[in-house]
Amino acid sequence: MVPNRNYLPLSLSSHTNPPPQGLGFPLYNAFLPYFLTRNGEGTQTSQSIAYRNYLIILCMNVPGALLAAFAVELKALGRKGTMSIGAFMTGAFLLAGTTASMSNQLLAWNCAYGFVGTLMAGTMYGVSSRPSHSPGQG
């Protein structure tokens, strides 16, 4: 799979990092409507408002993917910089979402998380095949 030991760490990381993200990102988004119906005070939001908020969060994902496509082409950032910033910001916004005590705060944190999470996921899925060694590479 790898021609020499120099490729081994990169190859291992490119094969071990995507599965947890591939499981975590969709599972979090699958349970997001449930999270949106709960407030910090223990009261419930109506289901129609929860799905409205879910649609808002999903719409925030689209600009994240577009920004990822633009950012990887910048010489100052590139793939590694875009991925690093996206991973750091995704974790930061996910943890910050735990501080939300009202539905609107949770919506704001999840919009930010959706934006940078899609930026990170789009970069990761676009880069994942690059580290693999093939005969056409120098």
Secondary structure by P-SEA (a helix, b strand, c coil): ccccccaaaaaaaaaccaaaaaacaaaaaaaaaaaaacccccccccaaaaaaaaaaaaaaaaaaaaaaaaaaacccccaaaaaaaaaaaaaaaaaaaaacccaaaaaaaaaaaaaaaaaaaaaaaaaccccccccccc
